[in-house]
Amino acid sequence: NVPWAMVFPNSDGLSRHPSQLYEAFFEGLVLFVILWKLRKKDYPDGHMVLYFMLLYGIFRFFLEFFRQPDPQIGLLFGIFSMGQILCMAMIIFSAMFLLLKRSDQG
């Protein structure tokens, strides 16, 4: 029920959030700007990839709430899509490795 909701072709006629535009903005533009600013710092090898995975996972996890879940899978545990489960794994993996790399340095 937002003014920018869209009715997609070959759908049930209900208006939906244009999640593709949200993804393009957050996973594209915002993520690019953040990583572009982070590149100026002198991080050890692999840190930028881990930051990308962490931020992409966080953005995608929240944007999945605006998407229709896959019909063949539905919602897991009653609230999470398969994309969110995979994003949780990505967030945990990248955060864990960033923390491990930080403890190795200091």
trRosetta pair geometry for C-beta under 8 A, 3 or more apart (Angstrom, degrees):
i j d omega theta_ij theta_ji phi_ij phi_ji
1 5 6.9 -20 -91 -32 10 147
1 15 7.9 103 -83 83 38 121
2 5 5.1 129 60 -41 73 91
2 17 6.8 50 31 -101 129 82
4 18 6.5 -75 139 9 100 117
5 15 3.8 74 137 154 122 117
5 16 6.2 150 -162 63 93 17
5 17 6.3 -56 -113 -80 78 40
5 18 7.5 178 -136 -25 32 79
6 15 6.3 149 70 -153 17 80
6 16 6.2 -40 65 61 71 71
6 17 8.0 32 24 163 84 10
6 18 5.0 64 3 -71 126 97
7 11 6.7 -156 -176 61 67 126
7 13 6.3 0 -153 -158 122 41
7 14 7.1 173 -118 93 85 21
7 15 5.1 -61 -66 -92 77 67
7 16 7.5 112 -102 12 36 78
8 11 4.4 80 73 -22 90 135
8 16 6.4 -23 -10 36 108 123
11 14 6.8 -99 137 43 117 70
11 16 7.4 -104 -177 -9 164 128
16 19 7.6 -49 146 -13 107 94
16 68 7.2 -44 -137 -41 145 107
17 22 6.9 9 153 -21 113 134
17 66 4.3 -73 81 -170 149 112
18 21 4.2 29 122 14 113 116
18 22 6.9 146 97 -16 66 84
19 22 5.2 -50 -148 37 44 116
19 23 6.1 46 152 -21 71 103
19 63 6.2 124 -160 174 99 97
19 66 4.5 163 -95 110 107 108
19 67 4.7 122 -165 -78 176 80
20 23 5.7 -53 -148 37 31 111
20 24 6.4 33 152 -21 64 104
21 24 5.6 -49 -144 34 34 112
21 25 6.4 32 156 -17 64 106
22 25 5.9 -60 -152 38 29 109
22 26 6.1 1 163 4 68 113
22 63 5.4 170 120 -134 120 113
22 66 6.1 51 34 70 161 157
23 26 6.4 -65 -132 50 26 91
23 27 4.9 -13 -173 21 70 122
23 28 7.3 75 136 -14 60 96
23 59 7.9 118 -130 141 60 111
23 60 7.5 43 -124 -107 99 74
23 63 5.6 119 -81 166 78 158
24 27 7.1 -42 -91 56 13 86
24 28 4.8 -13 -171 11 50 139
24 29 7.2 45 143 -9 65 96
25 28 6.5 -9 -61 50 5 96
25 29 5.4 -36 -153 36 46 117
25 30 6.4 45 148 -15 66 103
26 29 7.5 -17 -59 54 12 79
26 30 4.9 -22 -137 34 45 131
26 31 6.8 66 152 -28 51 93
26 59 4.5 176 143 -159 117 125
26 63 6.3 -172 58 -61 143 131
27 30 7.7 16 -27 52 15 93
27 31 5.5 6 -160 -8 32 138
27 56 6.1 64 -137 -134 94 80
27 59 5.2 169 -76 112 75 140
27 60 6.4 54 -86 -67 127 85
27 63 7.4 -74 -34 3 111 160
28 31 6.5 99 33 39 3 103
28 32 6.3 -6 161 -16 48 115
29 32 5.8 -60 -147 35 23 112
29 33 6.5 20 159 -18 63 106
30 33 5.9 -55 -149 35 30 109
30 34 6.4 28 155 -16 65 107
30 59 7.3 157 81 -105 124 142
31 34 5.9 -55 -147 38 31 110
31 35 6.2 23 158 -11 66 110
31 52 7.2 75 180 -138 116 72
31 55 5.5 148 -125 123 94 124
31 56 6.2 48 -125 -79 149 74
31 59 6.5 -88 -64 -11 113 158
32 35 6.0 -62 -145 43 27 104
32 36 5.9 32 156 -26 65 109
33 36 5.6 -53 -144 33 28 115
33 37 6.6 25 157 -15 62 104
34 37 6.0 -60 -154 37 29 106
34 38 6.3 26 151 -18 66 110
34 51 8.0 -148 129 156 108 116
34 55 6.2 -178 92 -138 149 163
35 38 5.4 -55 -142 40 36 113
35 39 6.4 51 155 -38 65 97
35 48 6.6 84 -154 -160 102 97
35 51 6.6 148 -106 110 87 119
35 52 6.2 30 -95 -84 136 86
35 55 7.5 -150 -56 46 94 153
36 39 5.9 -43 -154 13 29 117
37 40 6.5 -46 -174 13 41 111
38 41 6.0 -52 -170 26 54 109
38 43 7.3 12 163 -24 96 137
38 48 6.7 152 113 -114 119 85
38 51 6.0 -146 148 139 169 167
39 48 6.7 39 -96 -109 76 133
43 47 3.6 -111 161 66 129 147
43 48 6.3 142 75 -45 142 77
43 51 7.9 -66 -136 -20 173 131
44 47 5.5 104 61 -28 65 115
44 101 6.4 -158 63 -179 134 125
44 105 7.1 -154 -29 -77 140 129
46 49 5.6 -58 -159 39 52 113
46 50 6.1 49 149 -19 79 107
46 97 7.8 -91 146 151 123 127
46 101 7.2 -165 90 -95 117 152
47 50 5.6 -60 -149 40 35 111
47 51 6.2 35 154 -20 70 105
47 98 7.1 84 -135 -117 79 88
47 101 6.8 -161 -86 115 90 160
48 51 5.6 -50 -144 37 33 112
48 52 6.3 39 152 -22 64 102
49 52 5.6 -51 -150 34 32 114
49 53 6.4 31 152 -17 64 105
50 53 5.7 -51 -145 37 33 111
50 54 6.2 34 155 -20 65 107
50 94 4.6 155 -162 -157 74 91
50 97 5.4 -133 -118 90 134 116
50 98 5.1 162 144 -66 139 93
50 101 7.6 -171 8 8 168 144
51 54 5.7 -54 -143 38 31 112
51 55 6.1 21 162 -10 67 110
51 94 7.6 167 -63 175 16 128
51 98 7.5 93 -68 -93 65 133
52 55 6.3 -64 -143 44 24 101
52 56 5.8 21 162 -16 65 115
53 56 6.0 -56 -136 41 23 109
53 57 6.0 26 161 -21 61 112
53 90 5.3 -138 179 -179 95 99
53 91 7.9 -172 139 -84 82 34
53 93 7.0 -64 145 87 141 102
53 94 3.9 177 95 -75 114 141
54 57 6.0 -62 -151 36 22 111
54 58 6.5 19 155 -17 62 108
54 90 7.7 -170 -89 139 32 85
54 91 6.1 81 -138 -131 61 61
54 94 4.1 -144 -60 110 81 135
54 95 5.9 107 -114 -61 116 73
54 98 6.8 -3 -53 -23 144 143
55 58 5.7 -53 -146 36 32 111
55 59 6.3 29 158 -15 67 106
56 59 6.0 -57 -145 40 29 107
56 60 5.9 22 160 -15 66 114
56 90 7.1 -64 87 143 95 145
57 60 6.0 -59 -138 42 25 107
57 61 6.0 33 159 -29 63 107
57 87 4.4 148 -159 -164 77 78
57 88 7.5 156 -179 -61 118 15
57 90 3.8 -169 -91 97 129 113
57 91 4.1 -164 123 -60 140 78
57 94 6.7 177 6 21 139 132
58 61 5.8 -51 -147 28 25 114
58 62 6.9 12 161 -6 60 106
58 87 7.6 161 -57 175 19 116
58 91 6.1 101 -62 -104 71 119
59 62 6.5 -70 -159 41 28 100
59 63 6.1 18 155 -13 68 116
60 63 5.6 -61 -138 44 32 109
60 64 6.3 48 158 -38 65 98
60 83 6.5 -115 158 164 108 109
60 87 4.9 -161 91 -101 106 133
61 64 6.0 -50 -161 15 25 117
61 83 7.9 -175 -103 128 44 85
61 84 5.3 85 -140 -133 72 78
61 87 4.0 -171 -71 121 86 146
61 88 6.8 97 -108 -59 127 65
61 91 6.9 -8 -39 -38 142 136
62 65 6.2 -37 -175 9 46 113
63 66 5.8 -53 -170 32 56 110
63 67 6.9 52 139 -23 74 107
64 67 5.4 -59 -150 32 46 115
64 81 5.0 -143 175 41 123 128
64 83 4.7 -176 -110 92 132 120
64 84 4.7 -156 83 -60 159 93
64 87 7.0 -149 -20 -2 139 145
67 81 7.0 -22 81 -36 109 170
67 83 7.3 19 67 38 146 152
69 73 6.5 -113 163 83 103 91
69 74 5.6 66 116 -156 136 26
69 75 5.4 -128 -62 -63 170 69
69 81 4.4 -158 -113 -111 96 104
69 82 7.5 114 -157 6 95 80
70 73 4.3 44 79 29 112 105
70 74 7.3 -80 79 -28 65 27
70 81 7.1 116 6 -162 82 104
70 82 6.2 -17 20 20 127 123
71 74 7.2 24 -159 -64 28 67
73 76 7.2 -34 163 -49 102 94
73 81 7.4 87 102 -161 122 69
73 82 5.0 -15 144 -34 162 125
75 78 5.8 31 117 -170 119 15
75 79 6.0 78 176 -29 128 4
75 80 6.3 124 -166 58 81 31
75 81 6.2 -59 -111 -79 65 54
76 80 5.1 -42 66 78 87 90
76 81 7.2 99 13 -148 89 11
76 82 6.5 95 -17 -75 124 59
76 85 5.9 6 56 -50 147 134
77 80 5.5 26 51 25 107 102
80 84 4.3 -127 -161 85 92 129
80 85 5.5 107 138 -54 128 82
80 88 7.8 -15 -154 -22 147 131
81 84 4.9 102 52 3 73 99
81 85 7.3 -132 98 -3 42 85
82 85 5.6 -51 -151 34 38 114
82 86 6.4 35 152 -15 67 105
83 86 5.8 -58 -149 40 31 109
83 87 6.2 33 152 -21 66 107
84 87 5.4 -51 -143 37 34 114
84 88 6.4 42 154 -25 64 98
85 88 5.8 -48 -153 28 31 113
85 89 6.9 30 149 -16 61 102
86 89 5.7 -51 -154 34 37 112
86 90 6.4 37 148 -19 66 105
87 90 5.4 -53 -147 38 36 114
87 91 6.1 38 154 -21 69 104
88 91 5.7 -52 -145 36 31 111
88 92 6.2 27 157 -16 65 108
89 92 5.9 -56 -144 40 28 108
89 93 6.0 29 158 -20 65 111
90 93 5.8 -55 -142 38 26 111
90 94 6.2 15 164 -10 64 111
91 94 6.4 -62 -143 42 23 101
91 95 5.9 18 162 -14 63 115
92 95 6.0 -60 -140 42 24 107
92 96 6.0 26 160 -23 63 112
93 96 5.9 -60 -148 35 22 111
93 97 6.5 13 159 -11 61 109
94 97 5.9 -57 -146 41 31 106
94 98 6.2 33 155 -20 66 107
95 98 5.7 -54 -145 37 31 112
95 99 6.3 29 156 -17 65 107
96 99 5.9 -58 -150 38 28 109
96 100 6.3 27 152 -18 64 108
97 100 5.5 -51 -141 38 35 113
97 101 6.2 35 157 -19 66 104
98 101 5.8 -54 -145 37 29 109
98 102 6.3 31 153 -21 63 107
99 102 5.6 -53 -146 35 31 113
99 103 6.4 27 157 -16 65 105
100 103 5.9 -56 -146 38 30 106
100 104 6.4 34 153 -23 63 106
101 104 5.6 -52 -149 33 33 115
101 105 6.6 29 154 -19 64 106
102 105 6.0 -60 -153 34 32 109
102 106 6.5 -13 166 15 67 109
103 106 6.7 -74 -135 54 29 82
